[in-house]
Amino acid sequence: MGATVLSNPVGATVAGNAKKRIVLVGTGVRGTSFWGRNLVEKYGDILEFVGMCDINVGRLEYAKEYMGIDCPVYTDFDKMMEEQKPEMVIVTTMDSTHHEFIIKGLEYGVDVLTEKPLTTDEVKAQAIIDAERKSGKKVIVGFNYRYGTLASAIKEQLAKKPTGEITSVDFHWYLNTYHGASYFRRWHGERDKSGTLLVHKATHHFDLLNWLIDSDPVEVEAYGDLEHYGKNNKFRGANCRSCAYTDKCQYYYDITKNEHYMKLYVANEKYDGYIRDNCLWRDEVDIYDKMAVQIKYANNVQVSYSLTTYSPYEGWRIAFNGTNGRLESWLDLPWRRDDKINQAGLHAAEMNQKDEGTIEYDEIFWMENFAKEHEIIKVRASKGGHGGGDTRLQDKIFKNPDMEDPYKHAAGSRDGVMAAIIGIAARKSIEEKRPVKIEELIDIKPHPTRGV
């Protein structure tokens, strides 16, 4: 199966002076904000929501108010599709159910835009591949990190081959004690729902690797454990609101201070039982909180990746080792930044689509082998949603799908599969204590070069 090219999902409709008919399934914070109100405010002249679906009727009604729309709402996805006949489905449900709505959308003859990760295991991934092949329609994956100014600048530098041929990559991601902990409070902390953070969170990172290295993974070996959150604490409560240990728990989270979350989640707990401020020490947490992954690519590049979920700061660093030198970069590392970073507010600002102002520049380090001097390349960057990537991603999909894209930022189903499958293989490697080959899991043959 070749890479799915982002077609013109809006342009044809706009040419006929009609708005694109869109439905949304899944009305959590990501659906109602990034793929909801944000689209209404920015692209309301070219698209309209003609239906929304969720198992929680209370969240559906609040979603309409929050997004500023008035459309029919459904708890039955098939009924919505049959009655509204949309042109695009946006999927922002729990990760483990993405495949259900992606496949149904394709079977209804509709293009599908899905939040990452594409899915959570190899069986569902293959089912999506097969459904897209059969339908002739397209799956678009919302990989916003590719569009960030820093990621784009790294891609541009690598295209010049300053390092010679890339031989290995070091990539380390640090979630702070605010953002990292949040996953363990939510459904993401349970592997049957999220596939673990190797799938839910690291899919972003593995997609960046695939895109920057410009090759497909062939084999994965990984280690992981749960030794900080979950059962690894002497006390626990039902949830933060009712906890008797708020005075001694450094991870105490007061959801009552967030009016939006109170209306979206707390007010609607009675409909589906979902608790947004669950105790992160609860026994049901069964994902890893530390992960290390080794990846071998079809072009013989080797990657060492790690994910930490309780770091004092939020950020990442990546380095490309090559035959001629080394290129590396980093984001939000406090000792490389002059301005003070609000660690508690970093993730919230991105989820709620708030622009936290402009960073003067990010940095890319380059040094040639045997050279006495190094070079720092400065990259102007916005702190708005994922390094400015959120806006560029949505502009590409909805506003200007035919815009020039020389570095192939647009991501389709093949990209989604190859990113998720690394995390799926890593989880399988940890569980079975062995290296896992990608061709064991799906029928896509890895290619040494994917093409710039």
N, C-alpha and C positions, 0 to 999 in steps of 0.2 A: 504494500500500500504506500503510495507516494505521500509527501507532505501535503496537508490540506491548505490550499491557498485561500486567504480571506477574500471572499467575493464581494460584490457591491451590495451589502445587505440593506442599505437605505436608499441609495441613489436612484434606483429604478422607480421606486414608489414616489419619491419626491418629484421626479420628472413628470409624473402624472398628476401633480398637485394634490396628492393625498398623503396623509400621514401614515407612517409605518405602524401597523397594528401589532402591539406587543403584549404578552402576558408574562406575569411573574409567578413562580412557584417557590415558596419559602419566604416568610416575612420577618426574619430576624433582623439584627442591626445591619448586617452587610446588604441584605436585599432591600430593605427600606431606605437606607442611606445612599450607599455607593451606586447600587443598581436601581434605586428607586427615586427618592426626591432629587438626587443629583441629576438624573436624566431628565426629569420633569422641568427643572429649572434651566438646564443648559440646552436641551434639545427638544423642548416642548413644541417647537414650530415644525418639527419633522417626524415626530413619533408621538404615539399616545398609548397609554395602558388601557386595554379593553377588558382586562380580567386579572384577578389575583387569586391564588390558591394556597391554602395552608390547612393543617389539621386543627389549628387553634383559631376558633371563630372570633375570639376577643382581639387577638393580634391583627387579624384581618381588618376589623373595623377601625382600630387605631391606626393601622398602616395607611388607610385611605385619608384619614385626617392629617397625619404627619406628612404624607407625600403631596397633599393638596390636590387629590384627584377624586373623582366620583365614578367608579366603575363597578360592575358586578363582582362579587366575591364568591369563592367556591371552596368546599372541602373535598370535592370530587374533581380530580384533574381531567378525566375523560369528558365529563359534562361540560367543563369550561372550554375544552378544545372544540367540542362539537358545536356548542352554541356560539362561541366568539370567532371561530375560524381565524386565528391570528397568523401573522407572517413570521413571527419569531417568538421563541420561548426563552426566557431567562431563568436559569436554575440556580437557586441559592439555598437549597435545603441542606439537611444534615448530609455530610460527605457520603455516608454509606448508602444513601438513597439517590445520589446524583444519577447513577446509571438508569434507574427506573424512568425518570422523567426525560433524560436525554434520549433514550431509546424510544419512548412513546412519542416524543416530539418528532423524531425522525420518521417514525411510522405514520404520523399524521401529515407528512410531507412538508415539514417546517424546519427552517434553520434553527439551530440551538446555540445559545450563548451560555456557557456554564462557568460558575466560579470554580477556582482551583480548590482541591485537586480534582482531576477529571473523575476519578473513582478510587476505591480503596483496596481492591484485590485483583488478581490476574484474570479470574473468571469474568468479572464484570468488565474489565478492560477489553478483553477479547469480544465480549458481547457488544460493546459500543463500536468497536472496529467493524464487526460484521454488520451491524445495523446501518452504519454510515455507508458502507460499500453498497448495500442493498438499496438504500433510500435515494441516493444521488443528491442528498442535501448535505449541508455543512455543519460541522461542530466547531465553534470558536471558543477558545479557552482564555479566561481573563488573566493572563500573565502580565501584570503591570510593572514588575521590576525591570523587565527588558527595556521599557520605555524611559526609565529614569535617566537623568542627564549623566550621572556618573557611569552607570552600566553601559550607556550608549558610547561614552567617550572611551571606555576600556575596549569595547568592541572595535571602535575605529582605530585605536592604537594597535591592537593585535592584528588587524587586517594589513597593517604596514610591515608586519613580521620583524619587529625590532629585536625580538629575542631569538631569531632564527626559528627553527622548528621547536614547538612546545614539546617538552618531554614529561613534565609533571606539574601538578597544581596543588597548592595548599589553600584550603578554604575553611574558615572557622567563623561560626555564627554564635553570637552571644545574646541571649534574651535576658533582660534584667528581672529583678525580683517583683516587678509590677506586671509587666507583659508576660513573662514566662509563667508566673503563678496563675495568671488568668485562665490559661488553658486547662489547668487542673481543677478549677472550679466548675467549668462548663462540661458539656457532653464530650468535648474533645479529650477529656481525661480517660475515656473508656474506649478501648481499642475496637470494639465491634461497631462503634459509631464513627470514629475518626481514622481508623487504620494506624493509629499512633502518630506522633509528631514527625516521624520519618516520612509519613505520607502527607498529613495535613499541612504542616508548616514547611518541611524540607522540600516539598515539591517545588516551591518557589525557587529554592537554592539549586536544586538539581536541574531545573529548566535553565537557569542562568549558566550553569556549567555546560550543558549540552549546546546551548546557543553560542557561548564564548569559545568553547573548544572546537565547535563546528564538527562534531562527530557523535556517534551513537555509543552508548555503554554496551559492553559485552559480558562483563562479570562483576559481581559485587560480593564483598565480604564485610561483615559488620559485627560490632559489639554494642550492647546497650544494657541498661539496668534501671531500676527504680529504687533509688536509695535516699531520696530527699523528701519528696511529697508522698501522698497516699498514706500507707500504714506506718511510715517512718516518723511517727511523732507520738508523744505520750498522751496527748489529749486531742479531742475532736468534738465537733458539735454537729447539729443537723444542718445548719447553714449560718452564715455570718450574722444575720439579723437576730437569731435566737440563741446565739452562742454564749456560754457562761465564761468563756476564756478570752474575751476581747481585750482585756487589760494586759494579757501576757502573750498574745499571738501577734508577732510582727507582721503577719500576712493578713491581718484583719482588714476587711473591705466593706465599707459602708455604702451599700447600693442606694440607700435612701437619699444620698446627696446628688444622685443623678436622676433628674426629673424624667428624662426621656426613657431611661431603663425602667424606672418605676412604672411608667405608663405602658411601655412595650412588653415588659416581662412580668414584673411582680403583680400587676393588676390582672394578668391573664393566666396566672399559675393554675387557677381552678379548672381550666379547660383541658390542659394536657399534662399537668404535674411537673412541668419543666421549671427548675429552680436555677436562676442565673447566678446567685451568690452562694452556691454550694460550698461545703467545707472541702478544702483541698487536701485535707488529711483523711477523707472518707475511705472506707475499705474498698469501694467500687473502683477506685483509680487503679488502672492496670496497664498504663502506657509507660514508656521509658522517660526518665528525666535527664539522662546523659547518654549520648550516642556518638559513636565513631564509625566511619564508613570508609572503606577502600574501594575505589571504582577503577576498573580497567576499561579503556575505550578502544574502539575498533581501529583507531589510528595509533594505538600503543601508548597514548598518554595515560599516566597514572595519577589518580586524585586521592588526596587525604582530606577528608571532610569531618568536621565535628559540630555538634549542636549542644550548647549548654543552656539550661533553662532557669538557672538561679544565679546569674552574674550580677555584680553590683552596677554594671552599666550595660547599655544596649548598643550593639553595633556589630560590625563584621570586618574581617580582613581577608584578602585574597592575594595570592602570588602565583605568577606563571614563570616557571623555570624553563629555559630554553638552551639551545646549543650555543647561542651567542650572548646570553645575559639573562636578566631577571626583571620582570615588570610586576609591580604590586600596587595595591590600593587598599583603602579602608574607609569606613563610614562611622561617624559618631564616636570614635574612640576619644575619650575625654582629654588625654594628654596630647592629642593632635589638634585640638580645637581651642580657640581663644575664648569663645562664648560659653557660658554655663548652660548645660543641657538639663532640662526638667525631665528627669527619668520617669516620673509618674505620669507625665502628660504626653510622652512621645506616641504611644500606641493609640491613646484615646483621640488625639488630634487627627491621626491618619484615618481611623475608623469613621470619625464624624466629618471627614472632609474639610477640616479647618486648616487654612494656610497659616503656619506658625512664623511667617516672615521669611526673609531671604538670607541664606548663608552666602558669604562672599565667594567662597570657593571650596571645592573638594580637591583632593590631591591624588596624583598617580606618580609613583616612583619608578624610575627606569635607570638601570646601570648595566653597562656592557662588561662582559668578561675581560679581565686584565686592565680595565680602565681605572684611573685614579680618582675620577670625579663621577658623581651621579647627577641625575636631572630630576627635578620635581615639576611635573606638568600640572598646572592649575586649571580646574574645571569649574566654571560658574555653575551654580546649582541652586535650585529652589527647594525649600523644605516642605512645600505643599505636597500632599499625598504621595508617599513613596518616591521621594526625590523628583516630584513633578511628573512621574510616570502615569499617574491615574488619569490626568487630563488628556495626555497624549494618546493613551490607550483608547479612551472613549471617543476622542475626536476621530481616530482612525476607523473605529467601528461604525460610528453613527453620522459623523459630520462630513468627513472627507476620506471615504474608503479607498479612493484611487490615488491618494497622496503617494509621492515617491517614497519607497521603502528599501533602499539599497542594502541594508543590513538585515532585512527580513525580521522585523520586530513582531509582525503579526503571527499569532500562534493558532494552529488548528489542532485537530484531534491527534495527529501523530505526535506533535509536540507534547500534548497533554499526557498521552500514553507513555512516552519515553521518559518524561519527568517522574510520573507517578510510579512507574515500574521499578525505578531505582530504589525508592523507598519501600516498595512492596518486596523487592528482592532482599533488601537490607533486613527487613523484619523477618523474612523467612530464613535468612542466614543466621540471625541471632537465635531464632527458635530451634533450628536444626543443626547449629554449630558447624556450618560448612559454607564454602563459596557457592554462589548461585549464579548460573548462567542465564542471561536474559532470554535466550531462545528456548529455555525450559518453560517459560511462562506465557509467551505470546507468539504469534506467527509472523511478526514483523522481523525481517532480517536486518540486523544492525549494519550500518554503512560507515566506512571509514571517513568519508567526507559528505556532509549534508549540503554543502554549497552555501556561499555567503549571500 
